[in-house]
Amino acid sequence: MDVLQRKVIQEDVVQYRLFLVQTDGLSPQQIEQRLTHLVDDILANVAPLLIDYIWQHQPFGLKYHPKKGDVPAHIGGSTQFGDSIEDEWFIVYLLQQITEAFPELAACAEDNDGEFLLIEAADYLPKWLNPDTSENRVFIYHGKLHIIPSPSKASSVGFSKDIVPSVAQALALLLTHAEACEASGKMNAAVRKRLHGYPEKIKAGLHRAHCFVPAGVAAVLSRRPKLVAQAVSAFYLRDPIDLQACRVFKTFPPDKRVLTMVTFTRCLYAQLQQQQFTPERRSGFTLPPRSHPQYKAHELGMKLAHGFEILCSRCRLPSSDPDAAISCNPQWKRFMESLIRNGYFQGELEGSARHRKLKKSAENFFKTSVASKSSDLSPGEEVLQLLQTESPLDMEELEKLESQLPQEDSDSWLDITAQDLEQLLTERSGGRADIGSQKPASTEPMVPHAGGAEDTGKVSEDKAEEEEAGYSLVAVTQGMKNFLNAMSSHEGAEIPWRSSNQPLNIDPDLVSKAMDRLLGNTVDELDSDDFDEDEDEEDDEVEEDEEGAHGQVESNGTDSLGSIKEIMEQMDQELLSTNIGQSFGQTNKADPHSGPSSSNPPPAAADSFPTDEEIDDLDSIQPLDLDVNLVANLLESLSCEAGLAGPASNLLQSLGIHLPPNSDTT
């Protein structure tokens, strides 16, 4: 598809759509009615997960979208997740649960990177699948990842990679050939690994902290705990105009502050905690000394109050007309019936304290995520409306609750060590970083030592130091050799990484061709995979013309190889008369049967040149130690990078080779 015709998605927004797989025999009105009722059933099904979830910017929501162009009628929405990437993956988890509970639906999700599910499983994608061939091919169906395939020798099911199937065509194939469309086990395992921990991860991602906030803020949070996300974002993204409204607090005066427990997500808490901010003196906020045991609670409450004040300053006071009862909304009855069918109330008797609490949470969720009227109110207007409808603040009751607050959570998770970071990077790279740290035990023979325990301990200690110093340099050289020997395409270099637990695949045709070349087969001697048959024919025509003109072209591949060797010998003679060889490490190997006098002569000094006799004697040329030169140049490049990203570190990381930091003191 043309790049200019592709839809543009905002950088921190995820778009999701749910399609009916089977629509044959249904009129457009029936499809609309079915999808509209599915919205209530779906939200009721996932309500236990959504009611207590705190979104970074926008919540998960579904609404009906009529048919437009080649896109059939569907239900879907878009959510801005901001800095919280977990919001995006939580939506993927919701889509997985929805398609598993409602098998007639197939879901797809995209962000500004395109099919980000394929990015997560990039190591296991088929060769034909790339960003240009993945449009309308990636779906979540029956809770699993499905990909509309491309026909192959094993199966004729699918569409050619050069064809962009319509959504209707893809859904039809998904319905009739679900097994053929299901992604490989490794691809599904990669997605499941990213979603591992849900739904328990929802509570694990929360952080409870004590905050000294104005009494009005405490009252608002007691009724709408999720408004903390909007307040933190307002403070985090403040500008000078916003701070002008915080010179004098009109909505939340700081003269009456109470200690309360505020529930954040870890992302929101980190944004609030890491901000360095000093309030103006006119604002009325004063902070105790940093040595004060409750300094952090005062600082967090001050920042949070600024966020709420900024929200209210961006909007005008809403109408004082009371809201209509929620029971007047025709959707509320259907929503309640869906909640009861899905066991949301957990068998609690109607009218009990637990039942009333669950119903109150469901009402708040219905107003913010289901009822269309809530979208007309900005967060600031909602805060002002809550302050209007809230009964007069009872300071005695709020102060009484201070003594009953539970213990706040530890924020030690904010501190991360170098080892923790290395472990996280290793997990995200699929364990590739461990390859470089493996000790090449098989390359070093075991030498028995005779002696006491002290000698044995000393030898073991020396060997451990030697292994630590080497840090698998064999893996470095072998990885580079594999990289240089790998055949890549015009799309870029392919990393020849292979896990130790993956089987070795051998292509008999390639082995046969390699053996023919080694045995001197004149037909394939000079063949190259880089040229096609047409280019070979053109080369033959050019060679025939040259033979007619000069008559000096070699008759077979062996003569050609002989001429190449002669050219290489001439190059060696020319380079031997220069000092370029001084920059390479050479292998000084002497004849084991001869004495010291017959050993190879040392290389010439930089300021002297070899004689004509030395030039004629090509046996005096010392072979280069390729491994030593490779490692030396890589280490020199890493040293010049000074810990930053560069060609050497990027290449080694791509090859799965990890080298320790430079510990030299000089």
Disulfide bonds with the S-S distance in Angstrom:
none
